[in-house]
Amino acid sequence: MHILPTISTLFIVISAIFMAIGIVKVRNGKIEGHQKMMTYAAVSALIFFIIYASRTVFIGNTAFGGPDALVPFYTVFLIFHIILATTGGALGGIQVYLGYKGRLAPHRKIAPWASIIWFATAITGVMVYVLLYVLYPGGETTSLIKAILQG
């Protein structure tokens, strides 16, 4: 069982669920509930990132273990996911800042894009997890520290 990838993926799913609830709350005029849910979503995403970054540095990333013919498709998909995650994380940070500072006009303007990108990040993140650990056996895992020390 791949416990850390499972836990980190679970936190992304939890983050998306909190975000969805927060969106419903703000649409129903429940601002305080929206703020709570979005804070929980941000904290869940941060926990994901801490687990993911720690795992990447100390344990490493797992290579795709599926058929060689699928490697180019997986690689393009992974790059797409990384771009979404980076953009979504940045927009999420901006949204949290704007929301807590009460700068609601730009917060509302960015919100639809940020939420779509974050939901896409969560979905593609789960798909990466499924491809690496469920559908195919994981490939080799090499830690960043080992790569640096051996390089």
Helices and strands as residue ranges (DSSP letters): H 3-27, H 31-58, E 61-62, G 68-70, H 71-101, H 104-129, I 130-135, E 141-142, H 144-150
